[in-house]
Amino acid sequence: MNKKILKVIAFIVALALIIGIGVFANALVGNPVSKYLAKNTAEKHIEENHPDKDFYIESIFYSFKDGFYHISVNSHSSPDSSFRLMTDILGRIKLNTYEDVITNKRNTADRIWKEYRQAVENVLDSSTFPYDAHISYGDIEFIDRESIGVPDLPPYAIVTDTLELDAYYDIGELGKKAGHLVIYVYDEEITVERMSEVLIGIKDIVNAAGVEFYAIDCVIEKPKVPDGRQGDERVEVDNFLCEDIYEEGMVERVTEANRKAQEYHAMQDALKQQEIEAYEKSLS
C-alpha cells in the first residue's frame, strides 16, 4: 500500500474522529449556532408577543437530557413575571411556560407558598419548639381551576388564577384560609389525650408567632429504638380543622378523627394487597 493511499485513509479516520467528537460534544453541551438561533428566536418572540413588557433574557443553556435549549426570561419590574422558552437545535420553540406560570399566576402562588413555608419553618424548627417533630412543614394549598372539586384535593385550596400578579399578600391571613400544617411527633405517650394536648399546644405556639393555618395533619408515634425498629402504635389526624382545636370536647373530636384515619389507611392497605395479588396472579 503506497503512501498516498495511507494518507487518504489517515485523513478519513481523522475526519471521522473529528465528526464523532463534534457529535458527542453537541449532544453534551450543544453548539454555538443553535445557541445563537435560540437567542434570536427568544428575542423575536419577546418583541412580537410582549412589546409592552420589560422582559430580558437572563440565561440560555443546553440540556443534554432533553436535547433542547432552555431560555430563562425575566422582567426588570415584575418579580412574578419570569417564564421559560425551550427551542430545538434549529431555534424552533417547543415549549413556552408563559400562560402557565404568568397568566395562570403559578409564579405568584409559588412566591406565596415559599413565604408561608419559611414562616412555618421558623416556628417549627426553633430550638424552643417543645415537641420532638421529625417531620414538620407548612403549605398554602393551591389548585388550578380545572381541579376544583377533584376528590382528595383540599376543598379549601386557593384557585391560582384568582391571585394578582406581584400583589402583596398577608401570609397570616392566607394561612388562615388555606394553610396546611404537617407534623409528625415522637412521643412516649400514644393516646388521643396526648394528641389533643399536642394539637392545642401547636396551635397556641404558631398563632403566637403570627402564623395561621386552616387544617393540620398530625401523627404521634413512638421514637425509633437504637436498632432502627419502630412500633406500629400511633395516633393520627388528617385535615383536622384549626377551628376544631379547643379544650371542650377535644378528646372526642380527636378520637373520631383518629378512627377515620385508621379506616382510611386500612382501606388503602386492602387495595394495595388486592393489586399485589392481581399482579402475582397475572404472572402465574
Secondary structure, 3 states (H helix, E strand, C coil): CCHHHHHHHHHHHHHHHHHHHHHHHHHHHCCHHHHHHHHHHHHHHHHHHCCCCCEEEEEEEEECCCCEEEEEEEECCCCCCCEEEEECCCCCEEEECHHHHHHCCHHHHHHHHHHHHHHHHHHHCCCCCCCEEEEEEEEECEECHHHCCCCCCCCCCEEHHHCCCCCCCCHHHHHHHHEEEEEEEECCCCCHHHHHHHHHHHHHHHHHCCCCCCEEEEEEECCCCCCCCCCCCEEEEEEEEHHHCCCCCHHHHHHHHHHHHHHHHHHHHHHHHHHHHHHHHHHC
